[in-house]
Amino acid sequence: MKSTVGAAVATLSAALLAAAPALAHAQELSTRLTRAQVRQELIDLQSVGYSPAVGEDVTYPAKAQAAMERLEARRAAESAYGAGVSGSSQAGAGRPAAQ
């Protein structure tokens, strides 16, 4: 009985170890960007004021992050649909409740 359970555990462990690289590789493929996607992202960042041509800049991370925030804000504004709503509403305020 113990040898059967031990063999099953060993077989399962070997199968998991054999499958691990394939699973890790599948995750990498889904997060990789194409060259065209990277170029488009750079163009989009430049459209919100980021300039990568500054060279050695000690404020690089802060400037790049600020540009990413501006780009995300612009994308959020562009993806919103419908008219902007300001003010408030009161449901059921126009009529008295039925009795």
Buried (B, 14 or more C-beta within 10 A) or exposed (E): EEEEEEEEEEEEEEEEEEEEEEEEEEEEEEEEEEEEEEEEEEEBBBEBEBEEEEEEEEEEEEBBEBBBEBBEEEEEEEEEEEEEEEEEEEEEEEEEEEE
